[in-house]
Amino acid sequence: MTLLAGPAGPAAESGWGHDHPRKGFFTDTSICIGCKACEVACKEWNRNPVDGDLEILGSSYDNTGELGANTWRHVAFIEQGRDRIDQARESGRQLVSLGMPTIGPGPGRTRPGEEAPDQPATAEAHPDTPDFRWLMSSDVCKHCTNAGCLDVCPTGAIFRTEFGSVVVQGDVCNGCGTCVAACPFGVIERRDDGTVSAKVERDEEVPRLGTANKCTLCYDRLLAGEEPACSATCPTQSIRFGDHEELVPSARRRVQDLHAQGQTEARLYGANPRDGVGGTGSVFLLLDEPEVYGLPPDPQVPTQDLPGMFARVGLAAAGLAAATALAFLGGRR
């Protein structure tokens, strides 16, 4: 049970007997250019079928829409104006400050008529876009420390690898869909033939039809000593792969750098081991609140309440048995 992974981390509970460090992703959305190279690389390597007819959606400059059984990496396009940018920066300040009053425009801002101070140009500097910007975000399975999908799988099709990732075995999955409801991020889905998702004319048979599918952290590539296809393809290094214990401190330093540049909206998602899923293997640097990216602000693994639920059921059963016994004994008098 991943719910009881403990401080040693989920890899220690995998049962493999290896000492591999936990692997994961750090996705820096501040330098993502929305090229979708990660989406293409993921589909090509894993031989995932196409979603829809590849036409641009009416709601965005996107053609896949969201993560699903066929799309294990998805790049979102979020358009923002000046008002939303100001709101994002203000909400970011509330995360890192006590809200004490200050004098002046604050770091990274200028008074009307003043020129902005020169800042050193770096390869990771986010462009100054005060009136309009695109937020590009490459989303993926979170590979939770406490994975609800793994907890509820009745067939053992979902297992924890020696790298700490969560993988679905398609030849063991019976397509019950229990894991779909247990994922707080809506990542895992069953693969269909177009009766649920967009209908697509395919010449080839859909592989693993009816079974649950999601990112495997390219488990086959990890076994061969290679990194996942998406991070290996990313041209801006927006997606970084490595040891989880090294990625998180690097992500925190990146947030500090952005704050020093005046981008107070920068924040981390999934790096808190005390959140509702025990932290995630995929950590994200966001430039707005999680809801803007379609992420839950406070994800909770559904199985966390199981001990209390079992206790209440046991208490109710004991009360029912006692009431039945009393009624039986009273009836014999």
HELIX and SHEET records of a PDB file:
HELIX    1   1 THR A    2  LEU A    4  5                                   3    
HELIX    2   2 PRO A   10  GLU A   13  5                                   4    
HELIX    3   3 THR A   29  ILE A   31  5                                   3    
HELIX    4   4 ALA A   37  ASN A   46  1                                  10    
HELIX    5   5 ARG A   82  VAL A   96  1                                  15    
HELIX    6   6 GLY A  148  VAL A  152  1                                   5    
HELIX    7   7 THR A  178  ALA A  182  1                                   5    
HELIX    8   8 TYR A  219  LEU A  223  1                                   5    
HELIX    9   9 ALA A  229  THR A  233  1                                   5    
HELIX   10  10 HIS A  244  ALA A  260  1                                  17    
HELIX   11  11 PRO A  290  TYR A  293  5                                   4    
HELIX   12  12 PRO A  302  ASP A  305  5                                   4    
HELIX   13  13 LEU A  306  GLY A  331  1                                  26    
SHEET    1   A 4 ILE A 239  ASP A 243  0                                        
SHEET    2   A 4 LYS A  23  ASP A  28 -1                                        
SHEET    3   A 4 SER A 282  LEU A 286  1                                        
SHEET    4   A 4 ARG A 267  TYR A 269 -1                                        
SHEET    1   B 2 ARG A  73  GLY A  81  0                                        
SHEET    2   B 2 PHE A 132  VAL A 140 -1                                        
SHEET    1   C 2 ILE A 158  ARG A 160  0                                        
SHEET    2   C 2 VAL A 166  VAL A 168 -1                                        
SHEET    1   D 2 GLU A 189  ARG A 190  0                                        
SHEET    2   D 2 ALA A 212  ASN A 213 -1                                        
END                                                                             
